[in-house]
């Protein structure tokens, strides 16, 4: 079986030679690697429609994955849902990556890999597609044998009759294609599952091992040109002018193109484009040039502005959303409580730092636009490109490659639009735009910086009578179209008072500030900051009460059997009840986002580092991370574990080092050298344990991230006696920040 994706296959919708076969569903784009280019060259004809499932006369089962593959494993998980109901032989299934097309939309009319909902949103739909395909194959075989359909079974890619005779799916494909597709086919019970819940080698592994997998930067088309880009140096200030004489005279350069607040150089090779772009001289308009100190002042002023807050609905332990208690009511309860608590917390701007920087390839020829891009978005790409360029959406074709990391940044369309605008200046020749690392870091759509204040009143027995949480910071501008007037932004304020704990009265408030920085989705979105705020507060309340922090969470979450189960399991798996010893600490956090339940325990040590010019500095060492995770049924347990492990590492990078700062209007960080990510030397052993509660399937991709920072801060507090309420926690030498 070919194991690689072909750009040729990506541009042609074909069936194999002689494949008068069966097509069910809505569309196909390309096989999983570049070497398949030759493998599909014997296609006999092009169908006028596409498919999720194609079964060819030579017994090939080809399943299209509608999700963007960025390492999270949907290239296996989504096709397996179809294959399970189809009763296909998984070893013989070939997987294609879909193009970006509305025909691949999930039932919510979206085609995207974001918000941890790819598997959850497609699950029921893909089951029906697989079951419907099986049903028409069974019906065709029954007619062939002149028996009742009930006497025919499907298993491992073959159709069986009671006599022992069997046929491969391919033998019945042509006949099945003539039959009406049932709209409500019978589905398997979970007890009948042979693929779901079991681990199999990923279909993209061979291509990723041998290098044939096509990521955004691997696209190669005849006559291709390359572009590098430079944006206005000062964040939020328009590009006032640029000098391009030196760049135009550089070897291989075709042209310099002015874009919206940026300038790009197009050349014969990327190296030539990048070197010429370094010769550009860009000038930002005059105006206020922001720095980090000013942003922090704005956040603090917002936090103190009693009149400028918007309320946000709260969710109680039953999942009911209400407007929340009035501020005066909360303050009255807190004032009369046996124990009161108030603390402020802070998090910085964060970049996405994907391994593969932003890139996109576009071709403008014969009045049509073709795009190859590593995009998390799907059917929204063409409309966004059309809006920016004036090209009719129906004249735009979008092919999705593998993504070298997404984390929310590649949900935005800006880099794709730029590649199309550049291609329109070079008609007939494809142009690949690549953002260099420095541009990727300095012109990101950042996770906003926030300050938050949590105020609570607690009974002597630990019952939280009231909690008010307010947050000051930017909105995610991409969410503004979906906001409700007079209500705080959900992407900022959601679950700022935790819904997984029993709290009598709740109130959430958001004060929105405005800065020139562009903001956007960042892996785990509001939970990336709000879980740090809420879980740190719960830990501090436990300390005030003299309670064990894990026991206290068990009390507050006693109404939720799944939360209790992950907490009890992480207690056992992390050896929580054994004292950690001097200079060591363990911290715990509980998360209930995306329909899942997660509990983290992080163990850390603090050592005095000698030789610092200011005297000994506490130096952090991470010793162990344990996470127990319940997402209901796991399609592929090992893939779920890998996602949680990856989320933990991503969360560690943010908790330890992540910080975007400004000086004179410019972002100070440029690359991994000054915006580092966690390396092997920083990373402790990570143990992830899965629980299957039998609950409805839940999201996975973001759920591993948000509990890391609060659990680590709590471990540091126990080990050092210092409660750190501001992220990041350490400097590049792993020394605790003041």
Secondary structure, 3 states (H helix, E strand, C coil): CCCCCCHHHHHCCEECCCCCCEEECCCCCEECCCCHHHHCCCCCEECCCCCCEEECCCCCEEEEECCCCCCCCHHHHHHHHHHHHHCCCHHHEEEEECEECHHHCCCCCCCCCCCCCHHHHHHHHHHHHHHHHHHHHHHHHHHHHCCCHHHEEEECCEEEECCCCEEEHHHHHHHHCCCCCCCCCCCCCHHHCCCCCCCCCCCCHHHHHHCCCCEHHHCCCCCCEEEEEEECCCCCCCEEEEECHHHHCCCCEEEEEEECCEEEEEECCHHHHHHHHCCCEEEECCCCCCCHHHHHHHHHHHHHCCCCCEEECEECCCCCEECCCCHHHHHHHHHCCCEEEEEEEEECEECCCCCCCCEEEEEEECCEEEEEECCCCCCHHHHHHHHHHCCCHHHEEEEECECCCCCCHHHCCHHHHHHHHHHCCCCCCCEEEECCHHHHHHCCCEECCEEEEEEEEECCCCCEEEEEEEEEECCCHHHHHHCCCCCCCHHHHCCCCCCCCCEEEEEEEEEECCCCCCECCCCCCCHHHHHHHHHHHHHHHHHHHCCCHHHHHHHHCCCCHHHHHHHHHHHHHCCCCCCCCCCEEEEEEEECHHHCEEEEEEEEEEEEECCCCCCCEEEEEEEEEEEEEECCCCCCHHHHHHHHHHHHHHHHHHHHCCCECEECCEECCCCCCCCCCCCCCCCCEEEEEEECCCCCCCCCCCCCCCHHHHHHHHHHHHHHCCCCCECCCECCCCEECC
